[in-house]
Amino acid sequence: MIINLPNTTTRDISKRLVTVRESGGEVTTGRVLTLIIVASINDDYETFITAANEASQEHPSRILVLLTDDSSSTASQSDSDDNGNSQTGLADYENLEEFERALDAMPTTTQPGTSDEETAQSSATDDVTSSGRVDAEIRMGGDAGAAEVLVMKLYGAVSQHLASVVMPILLPDTPIVAWWPASRPPVPATDPIGRLAGRRITDSLSSSIEDGIFRCRSSYAPGDSDLAWSRITQWRGILASALDQPPFSPIRGVTIAGPSEDPSVDIAGGWLADRLGMNVTRESTDSPKVPLDSEGRPTIGVQSVTIHRDSGDLILRTFSAHTLTITREGSGRESRVALTRRGTADCLAEELRHLDPDVIYAQALRGLSRVHRVDAFDSDEPYSPDDANDIVVETDRE
């Protein structure tokens, strides 16, 4: 079921949500979180919604999709001043007393399923939505998976106040997760939407920002994560299992290879650098951003990783879209393991399984400072594992 609400307000959206739930017999107590998706109207947002719907099969949610037009910033950074202090809503009232009265009208505690839980809060944001145009769409039932989806296209000044727009329609007493599937704010944790969320998810692969995963490192705060990290979860498990097999000779170096534009290769190198306490050589290949196998099917970003040991190298190499090979030099054996490239829905569902800070991801970001990039297709000299430790980079090991 899809309900269109053109040129509407947050008050009308809240009322219609309650009406639809009551008439359809649906309740919000089955929703485990609120997922806020921030994107541009010109993005392929239906792909994002589809991924969120698939993830909702595992995590029933209220999905709020905020789409801004090109004339407005896709990030909601303008809701804050230069010091990061929230200015949400205050500028939209004639004086402070009027604003405080609006805030007092918002309940400090709410009970799930009450008919007035959203409408009581919307009075503080009606003036915000009146300064622009909001076209909303409510999706429930078969069109929303196991979630209820609210798509809001924001035009004009209202697109600069995303936090004010979502406040009246957040599920009470449930965690909030923010997802920027395309463009990301400079510092997600200080973004107005990011401050509402306990978990903040970005996607460096889809971002137009160059070296996006390194931006994640410089702007990291507990609760941040990136889908580039989720895409290599299964690959990390296979590598860890391979390292648990004999021989257990010391590791002298690591070489990891993949497309120069794939952040998953960088974060995989950072993870290895931090876990092993050594520099890692990251070879940038001339493969496309999403590498393909011989049959044109997408494969995982990490095309190969070589663990250099005196007893013989351990090599994991992508063989096809569904297969990874494991070779131990000197053993004369090669084994194959099933491994496919993970879709966005799978990665998103994994991120929603744990809402606490991802400590291992933070450590992998820390290890990025020990990843040394080289161009595999420009190098004529054979690799020496000692080369990986020629460059010593100071890192915070606390």
C-alpha positions, -999 to +999 in steps of 0.1 A: +000+000+000+013+034-010-002+067+002+009+099-015+009+132+005+019+160-018+028+194-003+023+182+032+036+190+067+050+169+095+018+173+115-003+158+086+023+130+081+021+121+118-017+121+118-018+100+086+006+074+100-015+070+131-047+067+110-032+041+087-019+020+115-052+021+134-073+013+103-049-015+092-045-030+127-007-024+127+013-015+158+047+000+162+058-023+191+071-048+166+096-022+152+130-026+167+146+006+154+142+037+133+164+038+102+170+073+087+183+073+051+197+106+038+202+110+001+196+133-029+165+132-051+188+126-080+203+095-064+190+060-072+171+061-040+148+032-049+178+010-047+185+022-012+149+017-002+150-019-016+181-027+003+165-013+035+133-033+029+154-065+025+173-057+057+140-051+075+131-088+071+157-093+099+152-060+116+116-047+114+120-009+113+105+024+106+124+037+076+125+074+071+140+084+037+150+121+035+156+132-001+169+167-007+169+186-040+200+197-059+196+233-048+200+223-011+228+205+007+224+168+009+240+169+043+221+183+072+251+202+084+233+236+082+213+227+112+243+235+133+266+264+138+304+265+133+310+250+167+287+221+160+259+234+184+224+226+173+203+255+159+174+232+150+141+251+150+151+282+169+155+304+139+120+295+128+103+312+157+098+349+163+112+347+199+128+324+224+096+321+245+076+309+216+102+283+208+104+271+244+066+267+245+069+245+214+096+224+231+075+221+263+047+207+242+069+178+232+065+148+256+097+138+273+086+102+275+062+084+251+044+051+251+046+030+220+013+027+201-004+057+215-025+077+190-010+110+198+027+101+202+038+118+169+012+146+166+022+160+200+057+166+188+049+180+154+039+215+165+076+225+169+084+217+133+053+230+114+069+263+108+100+246+095+081+226+069+061+257+059+093+274+047+097+249+019+078+220+004+075+184+015+062+157-007+057+125+013+049+089+005+039+063+031+045+027+021+032-002+041+025-039+037+039-055+006+055-023-006+076-020+026+087-055+035+087-059+072+090-022+077+069+009+073+086+033+049+081+071+048+097+088+018+100+126+021+112+148-008+123+181+007+125+213-013+136+248-004+147+258+031+131+228+048+159+206+033+183+225+056+165+213+087+165+175+084+167+169+121+136+191+127+117+172+100+123+137+115+118+145+152+080+142+152+080+109+134+107+090+152+097+058+169+097+064+206+120+044+229+138+026+201+174+030+187+180+053+158+204+044+130+214+069+102+226+057+068+242+079+041+243+055+011+258+080-013+272+114-001+283+115+035+286+145+058+322+156+067+318+144+103+288+121+107+289+123+145+284+161+145+259+161+118+224+169+131+210+136+119+241+119+132+237+134+166+202+118+168+216+084+159+235+059+180+248+042+149+260+060+118+266+041+085+283+054+054+295+038+022+329+049+009+325+029-023+295+049-034+307+082-022+321+107-047+347+118-021+382+106-030+399+084-004+366+083+015+377+055+039+406+077+050+381+105+057+363+080+079+395+076+098+400+113+104+363+118+114+357+086+133+336+086+165+323+056+184+292+044+166+305+051+131+308+023+105+311+019+067+298-007+043+333-011+029+340-029+062+310-051+061+317-063+025+349-081+037+334-098+068+333-133+052+367-128+036+382-119+069+368-151+084+383-172+057+417-155+061+417-160+099+408-196+095+436-201+070+461-185+094+450-210+121+464-239+101+501-250+103+528-242+098+529-214+123+561-197+112+565-160+119+549-136+094+575-114+077+552-092+056+518-088+039+508-078+004+472-071-005+459-063-040+427-048-054+412-020-074+427+014-065+392+029-059+379+001-037+380+012+000+374-024+011+410-032+000+423-003+021+404-012+052+414-049+049+450-037+048+444-016+078+429-045+097+459-067+089+483-039+098+467-034+132+463-071+140+498-081+130+515-049+142+534-044+109+532-023+077+512-037+048+519-032+011+486-024-007+489-030-045+465-009-066+455-029-097+440-014-129+407-034-123+374-014-123+360-002-090+339-033-088+361-061-103+347-087-126+356-123-133+362-138-167+325-141-172+317-105-163+303-112-129+312-090-099+337-103-074+349-092-040+372-062-040+402-079-024+417-098-054+445-113-035+464-113-003+498-128+003+511-136+038+549-138+036+565-165+058+599-181+058+582-215+054+564-204+023+538-178+014+501-182+021+481-168-008+444-161-010+433-152-045+399-145-060+393-171-086+358-162-098+326-145-086+319-174-063+352-189-055+384-181-035+416-202-038+440-208-009+475-218-017+504-227+006+537-226-011+557-257-006+527-279+001+517-283-036+481-281-027+454-256-036+420-255-019+389-236-030+363-219-008+329-205-017+328-167-014+306-142-032+304-104-033+280-093-006+250-071-016+241-038+001+212-054+019+233-081+035+259-055+046+232-032+060+216-061+079+249-070+094+254-034+106+220-034+122+227-066+142+249-047+167+242-012+177+272-008+200+304+007+187+324-015+164+358-016+181+375-038+155+365-014+128+380+014+147+412-005+151+412-012+113+409+025+107+438+031+130+459+006+110+453+026+077+484+047+086+505+016+082+492+007+047+517+016+020+502+020-015+520+009-047+508+004-083+509-032-091+507-026-128+536-001-128+561-022-108+587-042-127+606-054-096+596-085-076+582-079-042+603-083-011+585-087+022+611-064+038+599-036+016+566-035+036+585-024+067+608+002+051+584+029+059+578+034+097+546+053+105+539+064+141+505+052+152+485+055+184+486+020+199+465+028+230 
